[in-house]
Amino acid sequence: MLGRRALLHAGLVLPFATVLPRPQAHAATATSSVDAMLATPWQARLHPADYLVSEKLDGVRALWDGSTLRFRSGRPIAAPAWFLASLPAISLDGELWAGWRSFDALSGAVRKDVPVDAEWRTLRYMVFDLPHDRRPFAQRASYLADLLAATAQPWLQAVAQTTVPDAAALQARLKKVVAGGGEGLVLHRADALWMPGRSEALRKLKVQSDEEGTVLAHVAGRGKYQGRMGALLLQTPDGQRFALGTGFSDADRANPPAVGSVVTYRYRDRTVTGLPKFASFLRVRAAE
């Protein structure tokens, strides 16, 4: 592990005397989607030493604009008053998280119109960025860690950011996280400025990659799937189309995801044209 002097030299930690401007809050309307920086898949040609690395949490994305907590869609999250009262008056981006392999219970809790206090007491707001802040990510992460530590709220935490020297160390870190119940890693270029939308400065690394696609149509099944859905015709984030036909239960095929809904699928690789290979259905994204 690198010491503070080495991190300071690398530009990953701010000197104690540095005075930085306070980040600003940015409000969204009740119906508009909120600005979020979105990750792209990690590529072997990249150099891990250029990035800060954190665990990828299987939670629900939540963005705080200084006064309202929202889903990525812009819809407000009905959180308890005590939960919101401790959030700082600046923009935050993070995940509501209830621990490993707890996504379904978490999703049900945070999407209720009337929050159940006992359910919210079991989760944490794990914050990883400061939207609209104009500093490089390493400086944003350092400021964020100090800011949230000062709140002294155990459920409000900055996601830990560390460095890895090379590809071998990165794979070792991934293996350790997955063995502990995690789903993968997030890598954020230390020198990258914040920007909304899909960014090559923000990467995700998993044993299997996943992605979201929009359902365009249901493809009729054949053989044992006669009379039921055989596959979903999906549109990928970059506009390509393909049929997703594996990973579905009998109940899924009898009552398939609606046209226009967004589903998550896993895949192992991509074809030369960029389509996912060995893709398998994972879940329907809950309405927000």
N, C-alpha and C positions, 0 to 999 in steps of 0.2 A: 504494500500500500504506500502511495506517495505521501510525503509529509506536506505541511502547509507551504513551506518554502518552495518546493518543487512545483506545487500546484499554482502558486503565485507567479512563478517564473513562466509557467505555461499559459498564464492568463485565465486560469480556472477559478481563482479565488481573488477577491478584492483586497487590497491593502486596507488595514484598519483605518487609515486616515482619509480614505476616499469617501467623499460625500456625493450621494447620488440623488437625482430628483425622485420624488414620490410618484409611483405609477398612478395613472388615472383610471377611474371607473368609466365604462362605456355601456349605456343602457340600450336594450333592445325593445322593440314594440312587442305587444302581447301575441302577435301573429307571425312575425318575421323570424326566420331562422337566425341563429346567433353565429358570429364569426368563430371559427375553430380551425386550428392547424391540424391537418390530417396526415397520417403516416403512409409511406409507401414501403414495399418489401425491401429487406436488406439484400445487398448484392455482394458476392464474394470479392469483387474487385476493389471494394471500399476498404479504407484503413480504420480499424476500430479506435486507434489512438487519437483520432480527430474528434471523437464523440464522447459524450457523457452517457452512461448506460444505467438504465433502471429496469425494474421488473415490470412486465406488462400485466396489469391487473384486469381480471375478468369482472368488471363492474359496470355501472351505468354512468355514462358521461354526464357531467353536471358543470354548468358554467354560471358563475356568479358575476353580476355586472355592478356590484356595489350596493344593490338594493333588492334584487330578485334572483333567485336560483332557478335555472332553466335547463331543460333538455336541449340537445342540439337543434331540435326543430324550432325552438323558441318558446314552446309551451312551458309555463311556470310549473315548478315542482312544489307540491304542497308539503313543505317541511315544517316541523314544529317551531314555534316562536323561539324557544331556547336555543335551537340549533342555529337559526339565522342570526340571533343576537350577537353571537361571538365572531361572526365573519367580518373581516375588515372592509372598509369602504373603498376597495379597489377591485378591479376585475381579476377573477381567478378561473383557472381551467383545471379540472381534475376528474376523479372517479368517485362516486359513491360505492363503497365496497364493504362487504360483510365477511370477508375471508375466502379462502380457497374453496372451490366447488359449492358455492352458495348463491350462484347467480339467480336461480329461479325464485328463491325466497326474497332476495334483495329486490329483484325486479317487481315482484308483487307488492312489496312494502312501499317503494318510492313512487309508484304510479297510482296510489289511492288518492281520491279527491280529499279525503279527510285523513290526515296522518295518524297512525297508531303509535303513541309515544313509546311503548315498550319495544316495538320493532325498530324504531329509529335509534334507540339506546344501544342496539347491537351493531350498528354500522359506523363507518368512518368516512370522512371526506378526505381523500388522498389527492393533494394538489400537486400538479407538476409544471404549471406555467402561469405566466402573467400576460394575458392577451393585451395587445396594443402597446406594450412596453417597448421602448426603442433601444434597449441594451442587448448585447449578445447573450445567447442562452446561458452561458456559464455565469455571467453576472446576474442574470435574472434568477437562476437557481440558488445562488448564494444569498441574495436578498430575500427570496421566498422562504428559505430554511430558517433564517433569523427571525423573520416576521411572524411565522406561524409558531415557532418555538416560544416566542414572547407571549402568545395567547394562553399558554399553559392548559390547553384543552386536549385531552388524550384522543378525542375523536377527530380533531383537526390537525392533519399532519402534512408536511411536505414529503413527497416521494423521494427516497434516497437516490442520489446521483453519484456514480463512481466512474473511475477510469479503468480501462483494460489496455494492456500494451500491444496485443497482437491477436491474430485470428485464433490461435490455439487457446489463449486465455478467454476469448469470447465464447468459444464452444464449451469450454469447461464451465463458465458461468451459466450458460444456457442449460447445460446438463444438470447442474445443481438446482437451478430454479424449477425445472420440470420435475425433478425427483422429489422436490418439496411440495408439489401440488400446484405450482404456477403454470402459466401457459406460454410464457416466452419473455422476450426482452424488447425494450424500446431504446433506440439509439438516437440521440439528438446532437447534431454538430455543435460543438462548444462555441464556435464563432458565429453561429447563425442568428440572424434577426428574426423576430416574430413576423409571420405572414399568414393570412387566412387561406384556407383551401389545402388541397393536396400538395405536399412539399417533399422534395428530395433531400431536404436537410433533416427530416424526421423519418426514421426508419423503424420497422418492426421485424423481429426475428423470432420464428417459431420452428418447432420440429416439423409441423405442417402449417403452411400459410393459410389464411382465410381471407375472404373478401365478401362484399355484399353485391347482390344483383337484383334488378327489378323484374318481377314476373310479367311477361308479355302475353303468354298464352299457356293453356294446358294441352299437352300432347297426349292423345288417346293411347291407352295401353293395349298390348297384344298378349296373346297366350294367357298365362296365369293372371295377367293384369287386365284382361278383357273387361270392359265396362267400367274401369277405373282409370285414374290418371297414370300414365306411363312415365311421363317426364314433364318438367317445366321448361318452357322456352324463356331464357333469361337474357337480359341486357346487362353487360358488365359496366363498371364505372367509366371505361374508356369508349363505350358505345358499341362494342362487339356483341354478337349474339351466339348463344350455344344452348344445347339441350342438356339439362341436368336430370339424370335418371336414377341415381343411386343415393342411398342413405335414408330413404323414406320408410316409415312404418306402414302397416296396412291401414291404420287410421288416417295417416297423412294422404295416402292414395285415394281413400274414400272421400275425404274432405280436404282437398289440396289448398295450399295458400292462394288467396284471392289474386286475380289479375290486378296489377298495380301495387301489390304489397312488395316489401323488400325482404329478401331472405339472405342468410349467411351460409356460405358453403366453404368447405375445406378443399385444398388441392395440394398436390406434391410438387408440381413443376408447371412450366408453360410450353406450349407448342412454339414453333418458329414464328407463327403469326400472332403470338401473344395470348392465345386462349388457354384457360386453365386445364391441366391434365389430371386425370384420376380425381375429378371433382366429386364431392359427396355432400349432400344436404346436411346442415347442422341445426338451424332454427329459423323461425320467422322473427323478424325484428318487431318488437312490441310497438303498437301505435303510441305516438307521443303528442 
